[in-house]
Amino acid sequence: MKYIILGIDPGSTVTGYGIIEKNFYINSGCIPVKKKYQKNSYYFLRYIYLEINKIIRKFNPNYFVIEEVFIGKNAKNSLKLSQASSAAILSATKFKIPIFQYSIKTIKKIVTGFGNAKKDYIFEIVSKFFSIQNRSIKQDSIDALAVAMTHYFIFLKNKI
């Protein structure tokens, strides 16, 4: 059986994605929201939804895992993150893929061993784990891979 995991790091300007099979790197990338869509949230949501649909069609994941949206100090940013997350989740429901969410604190703890890890440390750990040599990979992709990695360790590792 395949165990392909699609990890998503939702964002208001860039949504990262990472695809792994079990504990092996397959692909990753970013969905930058085009400037013309940033001013109109309806098109912004549709764009993310359609791009995630393409990724799902191409890689046919068994699991869809997304970072939970946290409520920050800026309510407007939190709302945009929540909308981006919802658009991505809607794609997974369209394809009837099981959906899982993990908090950033859980992701950091699983990936690095402690819940207050900095982004550069997460980058280092994820890059080493998946043997990613390309330093041009974007932080949003690394974050999405960390989301997928978390699901592998929490949910799948003992089932395979």
Accessible surface in RSA format (square Angstrom, percent):
REM  Atomic radii and reference values for relative SASA: ProtOr
REM  Chains: A
REM  Algorithm: Lee & Richards
REM  Probe-radius: 1.40
REM  Slices: 20
REM RES _ NUM      All-atoms   Total-Side   Main-Chain    Non-polar    All polar
REM                ABS   REL    ABS   REL    ABS   REL    ABS   REL    ABS   REL
RES MET A   1   172.64  89.4  97.18  64.3  75.46 179.7  87.31  74.2  85.33 113.0
RES LYS A   2    86.01  42.0  81.91  50.3   4.11   9.8  68.31  61.5  17.70  18.9
RES TYR A   3    35.34  16.5  35.34  20.1   0.00   0.0  11.22   8.4  24.11  29.7
RES ILE A   4    13.86   7.9  13.86  10.3   0.00   0.0  13.86  10.0   0.00   0.0
RES ILE A   5     0.00   0.0   0.00   0.0   0.00   0.0   0.00   0.0   0.00   0.0
RES LEU A   6     0.16   0.1   0.16   0.1   0.00   0.0   0.16   0.1   0.00   0.0
RES GLY A   7     0.00   0.0   0.00   N/A   0.00   0.0   0.00   0.0   0.00   0.0
RES ILE A   8     0.00   0.0   0.00   0.0   0.00   0.0   0.00   0.0   0.00   0.0
RES ASP A   9    15.04  10.5  14.97  14.9   0.08   0.2   0.00   0.0  15.04  15.0
RES PRO A  10    12.39   9.0   4.92   4.5   7.46  27.1   4.92   4.1   7.46  46.4
RES GLY A  11     9.25  11.4   0.00   N/A   9.25  11.4   9.25  25.4   0.00   0.0
RES SER A  12    26.96  22.8  24.15  32.2   2.80   6.5   1.39   3.0  25.57  35.8
RES THR A  13    73.44  52.2  71.52  72.5   1.93   4.6  46.09  61.9  27.35  41.3
RES VAL A  14    42.68  28.1  38.61  35.0   4.07   9.8  38.61  33.6   4.07  11.0
RES THR A  15     0.10   0.1   0.10   0.1   0.00   0.0   0.09   0.1   0.01   0.0
RES GLY A  16     0.00   0.0   0.00   N/A   0.00   0.0   0.00   0.0   0.00   0.0
RES TYR A  17    32.28  15.1  32.28  18.4   0.00   0.0   2.96   2.2  29.33  36.2
RES GLY A  18     0.00   0.0   0.00   N/A   0.00   0.0   0.00   0.0   0.00   0.0
RES ILE A  19     0.31   0.2   0.31   0.2   0.00   0.0   0.31   0.2   0.00   0.0
RES ILE A  20     0.36   0.2   0.36   0.3   0.00   0.0   0.36   0.3   0.00   0.0
RES GLU A  21    57.02  32.7  57.00  43.1   0.02   0.1  11.12  21.5  45.90  37.5
RES LYS A  22    68.82  33.6  68.82  42.2   0.00   0.0  20.97  18.9  47.84  51.0
RES ASN A  23    52.17  36.0  46.48  44.9   5.69  13.7   0.03   0.1  52.14  50.4
RES PHE A  24   137.50  68.8 135.76  84.1   1.73   4.5 137.50  83.4   0.00   0.0
RES TYR A  25    82.51  38.5  57.84  32.9  24.66  64.2  39.70  29.8  42.81  52.8
RES ILE A  26    63.29  36.0  39.73  29.6  23.57  56.8  43.57  31.4  19.72  53.5
RES ASN A  27    44.37  30.6  42.91  41.5   1.46   3.5   2.25   5.4  42.11  40.7
RES SER A  28    19.45  16.4   1.77   2.4  17.68  40.7   0.00   0.0  19.45  27.2
RES GLY A  29    15.94  19.7   0.00   N/A  15.94  19.7  15.94  43.7   0.00   0.0
RES CYS A  30    37.22  28.2  14.03  15.6  23.19  54.5  13.09  33.2  24.13  26.0
RES ILE A  31     7.25   4.1   5.82   4.3   1.44   3.5   7.25   5.2   0.00   0.0
RES PRO A  32    77.98  56.8  77.71  70.8   0.27   1.0  77.71  64.2   0.27   1.7
RES VAL A  33     5.90   3.9   0.00   0.0   5.90  14.2   0.00   0.0   5.90  16.0
RES LYS A  34   101.77  49.6  93.82  57.6   7.95  18.9  56.92  51.2  44.85  47.8
RES LYS A  35   170.16  83.0 161.86  99.3   8.29  19.7 110.21  99.2  59.95  63.9
RES LYS A  36   144.98  70.7 115.25  70.7  29.73  70.8  75.55  68.0  69.44  74.0
RES TYR A  37    48.22  22.5  48.22  27.4   0.00   0.0  15.88  11.9  32.35  39.9
RES GLN A  38    53.45  29.9  45.37  33.2   8.08  19.2  10.19  21.7  43.26  32.8
RES LYS A  39   194.88  95.1 156.04  95.7  38.84  92.5 110.05  99.1  84.82  90.4
RES ASN A  40    55.93  38.6  51.88  50.1   4.05   9.8  19.65  47.3  36.28  35.1
RES SER A  41    35.62  30.1  30.10  40.2   5.52  12.7  13.36  28.4  22.26  31.2
RES TYR A  42   171.95  80.3 164.76  93.7   7.19  18.7 118.19  88.8  53.76  66.3
RES TYR A  43   117.99  55.1 116.70  66.4   1.29   3.4  68.64  51.6  49.36  60.8
RES PHE A  44     0.47   0.2   0.47   0.3   0.00   0.0   0.47   0.3   0.00   0.0
RES LEU A  45    43.80  24.4  43.23  30.9   0.57   1.4  43.50  30.6   0.29   0.8
RES ARG A  46   143.08  60.1 137.03  69.9   6.05  14.4  41.37  56.5 101.71  61.6
RES TYR A  47    33.16  15.5  30.66  17.4   2.51   6.5  18.30  13.8  14.86  18.3
RES ILE A  48     0.00   0.0   0.00   0.0   0.00   0.0   0.00   0.0   0.00   0.0
RES TYR A  49    48.89  22.8  48.89  27.8   0.00   0.0  30.37  22.8  18.52  22.8
RES LEU A  50    63.39  35.3  62.41  44.6   0.98   2.5  62.41  43.8   0.98   2.6
RES GLU A  51    37.26  21.4  37.05  28.0   0.21   0.5   0.23   0.4  37.03  30.2
RES ILE A  52     0.00   0.0   0.00   0.0   0.00   0.0   0.00   0.0   0.00   0.0
RES ASN A  53     1.94   1.3   1.94   1.9   0.00   0.0   0.98   2.4   0.96   0.9
RES LYS A  54   119.91  58.5 114.44  70.2   5.46  13.0  76.64  69.0  43.27  46.1
RES ILE A  55    16.51   9.4  15.07  11.2   1.44   3.5  16.51  11.9   0.00   0.0
RES ILE A  56     4.47   2.5   3.47   2.6   1.00   2.4   3.47   2.5   1.00   2.7
RES ARG A  57   142.71  59.9 112.57  57.4  30.15  71.8  61.55  84.1  81.16  49.2
RES LYS A  58   153.94  75.1 118.93  73.0  35.00  83.3  80.34  72.3  73.59  78.4
RES PHE A  59    33.03  16.5  24.89  15.4   8.15  21.2  28.93  17.5   4.10  11.7
RES ASN A  60    90.97  62.7  89.85  86.8   1.12   2.7  17.87  43.0  73.09  70.6
RES PRO A  61     7.55   5.5   0.55   0.5   6.99  25.4   0.55   0.5   6.99  43.5
RES ASN A  62    39.06  26.9  30.00  29.0   9.06  21.8   9.85  23.7  29.21  28.2
RES TYR A  63    25.37  11.8  25.37  14.4   0.00   0.0   8.96   6.7  16.41  20.2
RES PHE A  64     0.00   0.0   0.00   0.0   0.00   0.0   0.00   0.0   0.00   0.0
RES VAL A  65     0.00   0.0   0.00   0.0   0.00   0.0   0.00   0.0   0.00   0.0
RES ILE A  66     0.00   0.0   0.00   0.0   0.00   0.0   0.00   0.0   0.00   0.0
RES GLU A  67    18.83  10.8  18.67  14.1   0.17   0.4   0.45   0.9  18.38  15.0
RES GLU A  68    70.77  40.6  68.17  51.6   2.60   6.2  13.18  25.5  57.59  47.0
RES VAL A  69    42.87  28.2  15.33  13.9  27.54  66.3  18.23  15.8  24.64  66.8
RES PHE A  70   110.80  55.4 104.53  64.7   6.27  16.3 110.70  67.1   0.10   0.3
RES ILE A  71   147.44  83.9 118.30  88.1  29.14  70.2 118.30  85.2  29.14  79.1
RES GLY A  72    30.25  37.3   0.00   N/A  30.25  37.3  20.85  57.2   9.40  21.0
RES LYS A  73   219.87 107.3 176.94 108.6  42.94 102.2 129.31 116.4  90.56  96.5
RES ASN A  74    78.10  53.9  68.89  66.6   9.21  22.2  27.36  65.8  50.74  49.0
RES ALA A  75    77.58  71.3  68.27 105.4   9.31  21.2  69.91  98.5   7.67  20.3
RES LYS A  76   152.77  74.5 145.13  89.0   7.64  18.2  93.00  83.7  59.76  63.7
RES ASN A  77    77.83  53.7  77.82  75.2   0.00   0.0  16.03  38.6  61.80  59.7
RES SER A  78     8.43   7.1   7.00   9.3   1.43   3.3   4.58   9.8   3.84   5.4
RES LEU A  79   108.22  60.3 103.49  74.0   4.73  11.9 107.93  75.8   0.29   0.8
RES LYS A  80    49.39  24.1  49.39  30.3   0.00   0.0  27.66  24.9  21.73  23.1
RES LEU A  81    37.35  20.8  37.35  26.7   0.00   0.0  37.35  26.2   0.00   0.0
RES SER A  82    45.08  38.1  44.36  59.2   0.72   1.7  10.46  22.3  34.62  48.5
RES GLN A  83    47.44  26.5  44.39  32.4   3.05   7.3  15.13  32.2  32.31  24.5
RES ALA A  84     0.31   0.3   0.02   0.0   0.29   0.7   0.02   0.0   0.29   0.8
RES SER A  85     4.84   4.1   4.84   6.5   0.00   0.0   2.27   4.8   2.57   3.6
RES SER A  86    64.24  54.3  57.62  76.9   6.62  15.2  33.50  71.3  30.74  43.1
RES ALA A  87     7.74   7.1   2.17   3.4   5.57  12.7   7.16  10.1   0.58   1.5
RES ALA A  88     0.02   0.0   0.02   0.0   0.00   0.0   0.02   0.0   0.00   0.0
RES ILE A  89    41.81  23.8  41.81  31.2   0.00   0.0  41.81  30.1   0.00   0.0
RES LEU A  90   105.18  58.6 103.64  74.1   1.53   3.9 105.00  73.7   0.17   0.5
RES SER A  91     0.00   0.0   0.00   0.0   0.00   0.0   0.00   0.0   0.00   0.0
RES ALA A  92     0.00   0.0   0.00   0.0   0.00   0.0   0.00   0.0   0.00   0.0
RES THR A  93    67.22  47.8  51.60  52.3  15.63  37.2  50.83  68.3  16.39  24.8
RES LYS A  94   100.23  48.9  72.87  44.7  27.36  65.1  61.03  54.9  39.20  41.8
RES PHE A  95    63.38  31.7  39.56  24.5  23.81  62.0  45.10  27.3  18.27  52.3
RES LYS A  96   183.75  89.6 152.29  93.4  31.45  74.9 114.22 102.8  69.53  74.1
RES ILE A  97    15.24   8.7   8.42   6.3   6.83  16.5  10.27   7.4   4.97  13.5
RES PRO A  98    68.90  50.2  56.30  51.3  12.60  45.8  68.34  56.4   0.56   3.5
RES ILE A  99    59.31  33.8  31.22  23.3  28.09  67.7  31.22  22.5  28.09  76.2
RES PHE A 100    50.84  25.4  45.71  28.3   5.13  13.4  50.84  30.8   0.00   0.0
RES GLN A 101    78.16  43.7  57.02  41.7  21.14  50.3  12.75  27.1  65.41  49.6
RES TYR A 102    27.01  12.6  24.35  13.9   2.66   6.9  23.90  18.0   3.11   3.8
RES SER A 103    37.72  31.9  34.61  46.2   3.10   7.1  29.97  63.8   7.75  10.9
RES ILE A 104    55.59  31.6  54.52  40.6   1.07   2.6  54.52  39.3   1.07   2.9
RES LYS A 105   118.56  57.8 117.64  72.2   0.92   2.2  94.91  85.4  23.66  25.2
RES THR A 106    47.54  33.8  44.37  45.0   3.17   7.6  20.60  27.7  26.95  40.7
RES ILE A 107     2.75   1.6   2.75   2.1   0.00   0.0   2.75   2.0   0.00   0.0
RES LYS A 108    44.24  21.6  44.20  27.1   0.04   0.1   5.16   4.6  39.09  41.6
RES LYS A 109   129.38  63.1 124.79  76.6   4.59  10.9  68.40  61.6  60.98  65.0
RES ILE A 110    65.18  37.1  43.31  32.3  21.87  52.7  45.91  33.1  19.27  52.3
RES VAL A 111    10.84   7.1   0.15   0.1  10.69  25.8   0.15   0.1  10.69  29.0
RES THR A 112    18.40  13.1   0.00   0.0  18.40  43.8   3.12   4.2  15.28  23.1
RES GLY A 113    55.84  68.9   0.00   N/A  55.84  68.9  31.14  85.5  24.70  55.3
RES PHE A 114   103.73  51.9 101.41  62.8   2.32   6.0 103.73  62.9   0.00   0.0
RES GLY A 115    16.03  19.8   0.00   N/A  16.03  19.8   5.32  14.6  10.71  24.0
RES ASN A 116   104.45  72.0  94.16  91.0  10.29  24.8  28.40  68.4  76.05  73.5
RES ALA A 117     1.01   0.9   0.00   0.0   1.01   2.3   0.40   0.6   0.61   1.6
RES LYS A 118   148.80  72.6 144.85  88.9   3.95   9.4  95.39  85.9  53.41  56.9
RES LYS A 119   114.67  55.9 110.84  68.0   3.84   9.1  85.28  76.8  29.39  31.3
RES ASP A 120   107.09  75.0  95.16  94.7  11.93  28.2  46.22 108.8  60.87  60.7
RES TYR A 121    78.82  36.8  76.84  43.7   1.98   5.2  47.20  35.5  31.63  39.0
RES ILE A 122     6.07   3.5   6.07   4.5   0.00   0.0   6.07   4.4   0.00   0.0
RES PHE A 123    20.71  10.4  20.71  12.8   0.00   0.0  20.71  12.6   0.00   0.0
RES GLU A 124    75.30  43.2  73.59  55.7   1.70   4.1  22.51  43.5  52.79  43.1
RES ILE A 125    41.45  23.6  40.34  30.1   1.11   2.7  40.55  29.2   0.89   2.4
RES VAL A 126     0.00   0.0   0.00   0.0   0.00   0.0   0.00   0.0   0.00   0.0
RES SER A 127     9.45   8.0   8.28  11.0   1.17   2.7   7.84  16.7   1.61   2.3
RES LYS A 128   145.64  71.0 124.89  76.6  20.75  49.4  91.04  81.9  54.60  58.2
RES PHE A 129    71.90  36.0  43.86  27.2  28.04  73.0  52.77  32.0  19.13  54.8
RES PHE A 130    14.26   7.1   0.09   0.1  14.17  36.9   4.56   2.8   9.70  27.8
RES SER A 131    81.87  69.2  63.66  85.0  18.21  41.9  32.71  69.6  49.16  68.9
RES ILE A 132    21.95  12.5   9.71   7.2  12.24  29.5  13.45   9.7   8.51  23.1
RES GLN A 133   151.91  84.9 130.71  95.5  21.20  50.5  62.50 133.0  89.41  67.8
RES ASN A 134    90.78  62.6  79.02  76.4  11.76  28.3  32.07  77.2  58.70  56.7
RES ARG A 135   170.98  71.8 148.20  75.5  22.78  54.2  73.17 100.0  97.81  59.3
RES SER A 136    82.07  69.3  59.05  78.8  23.01  53.0  55.02 117.2  27.04  37.9
RES ILE A 137    25.49  14.5  12.42   9.3  13.07  31.5  19.30  13.9   6.19  16.8
RES LYS A 138   130.13  63.5 125.95  77.3   4.17   9.9  81.54  73.4  48.58  51.8
RES GLN A 139    53.94  30.2  47.53  34.7   6.42  15.3  35.89  76.4  18.06  13.7
RES ASP A 140    40.82  28.6  40.82  40.6   0.00   0.0   0.09   0.2  40.73  40.6
RES SER A 141     1.89   1.6   1.89   2.5   0.00   0.0   0.00   0.0   1.89   2.6
RES ILE A 142     0.00   0.0   0.00   0.0   0.00   0.0   0.00   0.0   0.00   0.0
RES ASP A 143    10.48   7.3   9.40   9.4   1.08   2.5   5.61  13.2   4.87   4.9
RES ALA A 144     0.00   0.0   0.00   0.0   0.00   0.0   0.00   0.0   0.00   0.0
RES LEU A 145     0.00   0.0   0.00   0.0   0.00   0.0   0.00   0.0   0.00   0.0
RES ALA A 146     1.34   1.2   1.34   2.1   0.00   0.0   1.34   1.9   0.00   0.0
RES VAL A 147     0.38   0.3   0.38   0.3   0.00   0.0   0.38   0.3   0.00   0.0
RES ALA A 148     0.00   0.0   0.00   0.0   0.00   0.0   0.00   0.0   0.00   0.0
RES MET A 149     6.76   3.5   6.63   4.4   0.13   0.3   6.76   5.7   0.00   0.0
RES THR A 150     0.00   0.0   0.00   0.0   0.00   0.0   0.00   0.0   0.00   0.0
RES HIS A 151     0.00   0.0   0.00   0.0   0.00   0.0   0.00   0.0   0.00   0.0
RES TYR A 152    20.02   9.3  20.02  11.4   0.00   0.0   1.57   1.2  18.45  22.7
RES PHE A 153    62.75  31.4  48.30  29.9  14.45  37.6  48.30  29.3  14.45  41.3
RES ILE A 154    77.86  44.3  49.15  36.6  28.71  69.2  54.18  39.0  23.69  64.3
RES PHE A 155    56.74  28.4  52.29  32.4   4.45  11.6  54.00  32.7   2.74   7.8
RES LEU A 156     1.03   0.6   1.03   0.7   0.00   0.0   1.03   0.7   0.00   0.0
RES LYS A 157   103.21  50.4  91.57  56.2  11.64  27.7  42.97  38.7  60.24  64.2
RES ASN A 158   143.33  98.8 107.31 103.7  36.02  86.7  35.12  84.5 108.21 104.6
RES LYS A 159   131.01  63.9  98.16  60.2  32.85  78.2  68.78  61.9  62.23  66.3
RES ILE A 160    87.24  49.6  31.67  23.6  55.57 133.9  54.87  39.5  32.38  87.9
END  Absolute sums over single chains surface
CHAIN  1 A     8751.3       7385.5       1365.8       5028.9       3722.4
END  Absolute sums over all chains
TOTAL          8751.3       7385.5       1365.8       5028.9       3722.4
